[in-house]
């Protein structure tokens, strides 16, 4: 965070768009302020494209007047139901709204809106750091209006509500998710009174749509250190309401003095690890869900200890239900997460054993174009506190990566189809579609993946004829 003099702050509003807004506001004789995230991010030195302008009057009238002033290069969209307007001008977007005060009914986050003052408008803001405003009227151009100490909270890295947090969160419970999201994104601390209010009001999240909750959760997942957000969600009791399957990972059992790891914190460590390598939201979701089935697959085997057999396959089956309940996309993104969850054990098993060509070929065939993402996930999954074991796994993963590269260059097995098609098999032996055709095609595929024959047509056809003869099939003469 940086501190700015009044003159330095003014310089941040030297672009032509702000001068034009200022001139329009003065002509209409209305007060006009830039508010919210744009002001906050100036002090945090973060890029911000969202310019929100509050007018003590009609935001729509202001936007339309500005549009006329700027001419054909400006495009104004009016949303009368919301009392807002958007202006687009040379790649810049500005949202205009009239200053307002709000009141809420208990069963809805949609406010009853009335015209208000700047003070009313700042009162309704979610957090002090988002309630700061900068005046654009010429007489007070660049003046900071900060009634709730947002600047001090920025310095101290605190998330706090302007008014009583119980009112703020009860009125609009989505603000509870936003509170944790901002704390996670900015690496801020939620002040004690605000956090206690999260705990008291957590049940109010039930009136928020699943889509809105998922949107905030995705922003937490995309933060630099997403574990911070999940720990806060868990501490305040929201996590069990919005993502109960994840909370069950916390259960740790000890039997005969042997405990399994806490899969909740292990998963968060994997999520943090992968977040250092990728901004791919769905790969981060795969990290979050890779062990989701461990609670339902956990077994005690006296000779071995705790086991989680097939947790990857059961986890793959759990993904659609989780996505459906959260109103997440039920499309290729969900299938991608399923695939990552299903395959995440494969490279680890290979790396823990002798790295054979056959095993790596099969991995490459099954992972296809997602092989690099899968390897990234598996490397993030190595969280052992045993430094030697961790080093051995990571070194072996490098061997796997090199073999993947070498075998793909040589054998081209990524997403491959056997060189001999099912149609050719049917034509060669006079067969209709049947099990024997599938058996022959699978045998050719396995022979290539096991390195018995190269991934070439002539070798595959010769193998087909030899295998067919053993199956009692005869080539028909043309």
C-alpha atoms as one frame of an Amber mdcrd trajectory, in Angstrom:
protein
   0.000   0.000   0.000   1.209   3.507  -0.787   0.387   6.796   0.872  -0.426
   9.720  -1.416  -0.609  13.461  -0.903  -3.762  15.234  -2.071  -1.925  16.423
  -5.180  -0.586  12.914  -5.946  -4.076  11.436  -5.584  -5.403  14.094  -7.937
  -2.888  12.974 -10.577  -4.570   9.540 -10.657  -7.641  11.267 -12.082  -5.878
  13.204 -14.825  -7.227  11.099 -17.704  -9.594  12.823 -20.102 -12.577  10.672
 -19.116 -12.476  12.017 -15.545 -12.187  15.616 -16.784 -15.212  15.071 -19.026
 -17.225  13.559 -16.151 -16.243  16.566 -14.005 -17.352  19.100 -16.606 -20.652
  17.262 -17.156 -21.398  17.083 -13.429 -20.685  20.788 -12.940 -22.895  21.688
 -15.888 -25.744  19.627 -14.386 -24.945  21.121 -10.958 -24.731  17.719  -9.244
 -22.137  16.226  -6.903 -20.156  13.429  -8.519 -17.706  10.898  -7.009 -15.613
   7.897  -8.049 -16.229   5.217  -5.397 -15.317   1.715  -4.362 -12.726  -0.608
  -5.828 -11.177   1.877  -8.244 -10.268   4.213  -5.351  -9.113   1.341  -3.140
  -6.869  -0.118  -5.835  -5.061   3.184  -6.395  -3.624   2.887  -2.883  -2.991
  -0.845  -3.261  -1.224  -0.255  -6.589  -3.443  -2.807  -8.277  -4.725  -2.414
 -11.838  -8.451  -1.664 -11.922 -10.697  -1.249 -14.935 -13.983  -0.897 -13.052
 -14.809   2.786 -12.665 -17.923   3.296 -10.514 -19.330   6.813 -10.295 -21.942
   7.935  -7.759 -24.008  10.989  -8.616 -26.034  12.815  -5.961 -28.943  12.898
  -8.366 -29.709  10.709 -11.381 -26.911   8.467 -12.615 -28.851   7.836 -15.817
 -29.256  11.547 -16.615 -25.543  12.023 -15.909 -24.489   9.155 -18.207 -26.715
  10.322 -21.043 -25.442  13.912 -20.779 -21.833  12.660 -20.789 -22.594  10.458
 -23.804 -23.871  13.469 -25.753 -20.788  15.458 -24.738 -18.382  12.738 -25.910
 -20.206  12.188 -29.202 -20.280   9.139 -31.451 -17.283   7.448 -29.820 -19.346
   6.931 -26.655 -21.998   4.231 -26.163 -24.478   4.484 -23.286 -26.560   1.557
 -21.972 -29.386   2.372 -19.552 -30.784  -0.063 -16.978 -33.879   1.727 -15.707
 -34.974  -1.084 -13.377 -31.726  -0.676 -11.451 -31.385   3.073 -11.847 -27.938
   2.614 -13.402 -26.222   3.324 -16.716 -22.990   2.189 -18.337 -20.842   4.285
 -20.652 -18.195   2.783 -22.931 -15.629   5.123 -24.458 -12.373   4.127 -26.192
 -12.126   0.854 -24.240 -13.024   2.472 -20.889 -16.181   1.431 -19.015 -17.833
   3.656 -16.426 -20.850   2.657 -14.325 -23.106   5.477 -13.133 -25.589   5.261
 -10.277 -27.490   7.782  -8.238 -26.605   8.059  -4.542 -29.085   5.949  -2.636
 -30.026   4.478   0.693 -31.263   0.936   1.015 -33.463  -1.164   3.282 -33.998
  -4.919   3.169 -36.648  -7.534   3.926 -35.518 -10.609   5.851 -35.971 -13.125
   3.027 -34.233 -11.261   0.200 -30.913  -9.591  -0.584 -32.677  -7.272  -3.047
 -32.933  -3.857  -1.377 -35.734  -1.339  -1.292 -33.986   1.685  -2.792 -34.548
   5.395  -2.165 -32.653   8.455  -3.352 -30.004   9.484  -0.839 -26.919  11.516
  -0.082 -23.289  10.544  -0.548 -23.254   9.650   3.158 -26.247   7.322   2.646
 -24.473   5.700  -0.275 -21.254   5.155   1.656 -23.233   3.714   4.574 -24.579
   0.944   2.340 -21.110  -0.145   1.147 -19.857  -3.540   2.239 -16.423  -2.714
   3.708 -14.598   0.406   4.818 -11.911  -0.047   2.153 -14.663  -0.064  -0.496
 -16.506   2.969   0.934 -13.924   5.612   0.049 -14.854   8.204  -2.576 -12.978
  10.825  -4.599 -14.823  13.990  -5.669 -14.766  14.910  -9.381 -16.440  18.311
  -9.143 -13.980  21.047 -10.139 -14.154  22.892  -6.807 -13.104  19.747  -4.878
 -11.418  17.766  -7.648  -9.390  14.819  -6.268 -10.589  15.261  -2.665 -10.798
  11.981  -0.720 -13.997  11.379   1.290 -13.311   8.612   3.814 -15.859   8.685
   6.683 -15.127   5.185   8.026 -11.338   5.128   8.140 -10.844   3.027   5.043
  -7.344   4.428   4.549  -6.323   3.361   8.045  -7.771  -0.109   7.439  -5.767
  -0.356   4.213  -2.610   0.486   6.152  -3.405  -2.078   8.841  -4.654  -4.665
   6.307  -8.056  -5.012   7.952 -11.425  -5.991   6.488 -14.199  -4.274   8.446
 -17.771  -3.186   7.735 -18.696   0.538   7.805 -21.728  -0.051  10.027 -22.793
  -2.825  12.437 -21.623  -6.032  10.697 -24.765  -7.878  11.801 -26.830  -5.428
   9.746 -24.399  -5.514   6.812 -24.327  -9.331   6.622 -27.967  -9.955   7.459
 -29.117  -7.438   4.827 -27.012  -8.999   2.080 -25.487 -12.354   3.146 -23.386
 -12.551  -0.033 -21.193  -9.964   1.698 -20.023 -12.750   4.024 -18.487 -14.547
   1.045 -17.114 -11.253  -0.270 -15.577 -10.536   3.144 -13.568 -13.750   3.049
 -12.817 -13.332  -0.642 -11.315  -9.857  -0.153  -9.319 -11.017   2.878  -7.946
 -13.894   0.774  -7.182 -11.912  -2.379  -5.523  -9.046  -0.496  -4.010 -11.157
   2.310  -5.871  -8.983   4.868  -7.082  -9.832   8.355 -10.818  -9.855   9.174
 -11.296  -7.785  12.301 -12.669  -9.624  15.345 -16.118  -8.005  15.500 -16.637
  -8.617  11.789 -15.517 -12.253  12.050 -17.774 -12.923  15.018 -20.647 -11.535
  12.961 -19.801 -13.990  10.171 -20.250 -16.789  12.692 -23.569 -15.399  13.978
 -25.052 -14.788  10.548 -23.742 -17.800   8.612 -27.184 -19.436   8.306 -28.358
 -16.382   6.320 -26.293 -17.664   3.375 -29.283 -19.899   2.566 -31.074 -17.021
   0.776 -28.174 -16.532  -1.662 -28.256 -18.314  -5.028 -25.800 -21.159  -5.548
 -24.452 -19.389  -8.652 -23.474 -16.282  -6.642 -21.809 -18.402  -3.958 -19.884
 -20.399  -6.581 -18.714 -17.161  -8.216 -17.206 -15.950  -4.928 -15.757 -19.392
  -4.192 -14.061 -19.407  -7.588 -12.477 -16.027  -6.809 -11.149 -17.461  -3.540
  -9.764 -20.485  -5.400  -8.022 -18.146  -7.866  -6.367 -16.113  -5.071  -2.566
 -16.338  -4.642  -2.928 -18.425  -1.428  -6.459 -19.887  -1.563  -6.052 -21.973
   1.616  -6.446 -18.774   3.653  -9.993 -18.365   2.375 -10.977 -21.978   3.020
  -9.624 -21.869   6.560 -11.637 -18.700   7.250 -14.744 -20.249   5.657 -14.304
 -23.253   7.919 -13.609 -21.245  11.081 -16.765 -19.154  10.709 -18.985 -22.136
   9.849 -19.817 -21.171   6.260 -17.881 -24.007   4.629 -20.068 -26.779   6.023
 -23.120 -24.960   4.634 -21.798 -24.344   1.124 -19.405 -27.289   0.627 -20.092
 -30.025   3.224 -18.213 -32.708   1.268 -14.985 -30.809   1.773 -15.467 -30.429
   5.521 -15.683 -34.231   5.951 -12.007 -34.438   4.915 -11.126 -33.118   8.396
 -11.940 -36.299  10.263  -8.723 -37.947  11.502  -8.787 -41.349  13.191  -6.099
 -43.094  15.210  -6.051 -46.882  15.589  -3.328 -48.922  17.224  -1.308 -45.727
  17.462  -1.480 -45.134  13.695  -3.175 -42.045  12.258  -3.797 -41.065   8.676
  -3.006 -37.533   7.558  -5.544 -34.722   7.877  -6.820 -34.738   4.313  -8.425
 -31.305   4.739  -5.112 -29.560   5.344  -3.285 -31.838   2.910  -5.734 -30.806
   0.174  -5.284 -27.128   0.983  -1.516 -27.571   0.780  -1.923 -29.202  -2.657
  -4.175 -26.314  -3.727  -1.591 -23.756  -2.595   1.181 -25.726  -4.325  -0.639
 -25.836  -7.652  -1.594 -22.166  -7.359   2.096 -21.299  -7.610   2.181 -23.017
 -11.018  -1.118 -22.245 -12.746  -4.090 -19.862 -12.908  -6.241 -22.567 -14.524
  -9.394 -22.469 -12.360 -10.435 -26.001 -13.288  -7.020 -27.487 -12.547  -7.235
 -25.763  -9.154 -10.687 -27.343  -8.707  -9.120 -30.716  -9.525  -6.567 -30.104
  -6.768  -9.422 -29.261  -4.392 -11.338 -32.441  -5.261  -8.540 -34.917  -5.881
  -8.996 -36.650  -2.491 -12.681 -35.822  -1.990 -13.623 -39.529  -1.790 -11.123
 -40.442   0.929 -13.705 -40.240   3.756 -16.015 -42.739   2.006 -13.219 -45.119
   0.959 -11.283 -45.115   4.240 -10.660 -48.612   5.652  -8.504 -50.030   8.430
  -6.444 -53.056   7.374  -4.463 -54.480  10.318  -1.511 -55.595   8.191  -1.265
 -52.294   6.301  -2.943 -49.551   8.306  -5.316 -46.970   6.860  -6.181 -47.392
   3.184  -8.205 -45.354   0.678  -8.480 -47.851  -2.182 -10.090 -46.515  -5.377
 -10.632 -43.050  -3.904  -9.663 -41.595  -7.284 -12.385 -43.531  -9.137 -15.052
 -42.876  -6.492 -13.979 -39.219  -6.455 -14.438 -39.057 -10.224 -18.059 -40.195
  -9.736 -18.635 -37.609  -6.991 -17.576 -34.631  -9.112 -20.831 -34.288 -11.149
 -23.012 -34.275  -8.002 -20.825 -31.615  -6.379 -20.859 -29.457  -9.512 -24.627
 -29.901  -9.895 -25.363 -28.905  -6.292 -23.124 -25.851  -6.591 -24.660 -24.863
  -9.958 -21.252 -25.143 -11.589 -20.942 -25.833 -15.342 -21.950 -29.400 -16.271
 -19.874 -29.379 -19.444 -16.328 -30.093 -20.627 -14.925 -28.195 -17.626 -16.588
 -30.643 -15.241 -15.402 -33.599 -17.340 -11.871 -32.207 -17.265 -11.967 -32.082
 -13.439 -13.321 -35.651 -13.395 -10.470 -36.816 -15.607  -7.834 -35.168 -13.412
  -9.351 -36.675 -10.238  -9.575 -40.119 -11.838  -5.982 -40.160 -13.112  -4.185
 -38.314 -10.311  -2.797 -41.509  -8.756  -1.327 -42.884 -11.969   1.871 -40.811
 -12.240   2.481 -41.279  -8.510   2.285 -45.080  -8.845   4.662 -44.947 -11.821
   7.089 -42.626 -10.045   7.122 -44.886  -6.967   8.210 -47.879  -9.072  10.495
 -48.548 -12.013   9.523 -46.065 -14.717   8.710 -48.449 -17.613   7.965 -47.420
 -21.188   4.732 -49.422 -21.157   3.329 -47.687 -18.065   4.246 -44.248 -19.414
   2.704 -45.034 -22.825  -0.595 -45.980 -21.185  -0.538 -42.852 -19.038   0.065
 -40.707 -22.125  -2.740 -42.458 -23.998  -5.281 -42.026 -21.183  -4.361 -38.434
 -20.245  -4.093 -37.203 -23.840  -3.773 -33.439 -24.165  -4.187 -33.001 -20.395
  -0.956 -34.878 -19.586   0.984 -31.723 -18.638  -1.824 -30.553 -16.338  -1.975
 -34.004 -14.756   1.757 -33.984 -14.047   1.459 -30.500 -12.518  -1.318 -31.761
 -10.229   0.659 -34.827  -9.194   3.773 -32.824  -8.383   1.650 -30.484  -6.249
   0.264 -33.564  -4.464   3.659 -34.450  -2.995   3.370 -32.897   0.473   5.390
 -35.428   2.468   7.295 -33.978   5.415   9.980 -36.627   4.759  12.411 -34.580
   2.689  14.175 -37.600   1.179  10.891 -39.212   0.113   9.665 -35.938  -1.370
  12.928 -35.433  -3.254  12.810 -39.008  -4.621   9.245 -38.568  -5.901   9.973
 -35.225  -7.539  13.128 -36.616  -9.176  11.154 -39.608 -10.472   8.504 -37.254
 -11.834  11.223 -35.600 -13.883  12.069 -39.043 -15.297   8.387 -39.595 -16.096
   8.182 -36.192 -17.810  11.254 -36.957 -19.921   9.924 -40.401 -20.874   6.590
 -38.829 -21.809   8.392 -36.443 -24.113  10.619 -39.140 -25.649   7.822 -41.667
 -26.173   5.443 -39.111 -27.663   8.108 -38.059 -30.164   8.818 -41.673 -31.048
   5.468 -43.472 -30.766   2.860 -40.676 -31.099   0.424 -42.332 -28.677  -1.217
 -39.174 -27.313  -4.921 -39.429 -28.296  -4.014 -42.085 -30.873  -6.431 -44.501
 -32.563  -5.151 -47.955 -33.620  -3.821 -47.741 -37.202  -6.238 -50.532 -38.225
  -9.854 -49.408 -37.900 -12.847 -51.478 -36.859 -14.240 -51.114 -40.376 -11.087
 -52.654 -41.861 -11.253 -55.548 -39.403 -14.883 -56.268 -40.391 -14.051 -56.033
 -44.099 -10.954 -58.258 -43.803 -12.766 -61.103 -42.019 -16.310 -60.581 -43.264
 -17.605 -59.768 -39.795 -20.614 -57.705 -38.721 -20.204 -55.332 -35.728 -19.523
 -57.782 -32.877 -17.371 -58.534 -29.832 -14.617 -60.138 -31.907 -14.036 -56.863
 -33.750 -13.666 -55.004 -30.446 -11.356 -57.711 -29.093  -9.040 -57.454 -32.095
  -8.993 -53.663 -32.020  -8.189 -53.664 -28.281  -5.425 -56.230 -28.807  -3.790
 -53.979 -31.427  -4.056 -50.963 -29.112  -2.551 -52.910 -26.181   0.285 -54.237
 -28.337   1.237 -50.691 -29.313   0.969 -49.348 -25.753   3.012 -52.280 -24.401
   5.704 -51.715 -27.023   5.148 -55.108 -28.701   4.705 -53.420 -32.073   5.351
 -49.840 -33.282   2.458 -47.449 -33.872   2.518 -48.089 -37.633  -0.044 -49.457
 -40.082   1.913 -52.401 -41.569   3.008 -53.677 -38.152  -0.541 -53.322 -36.807
  -2.066 -55.194 -39.798   0.433 -58.039 -39.511  -0.325 -58.305 -35.771  -4.072
 -58.297 -36.528  -3.759 -61.198 -38.999  -1.678 -63.257 -36.561  -4.043 -62.650
 -33.631  -7.114 -63.330 -35.790  -5.678 -66.684 -36.826  -5.326 -67.664 -33.160
  -8.965 -66.648 -32.661 -10.033 -68.937 -35.513 -10.909 -66.098 -37.872 -10.138
 -66.455 -41.549  -9.349 -63.668 -43.958 -11.861 -63.580 -46.773 -10.602 -63.451
 -50.326 -11.845 -60.623 -52.522
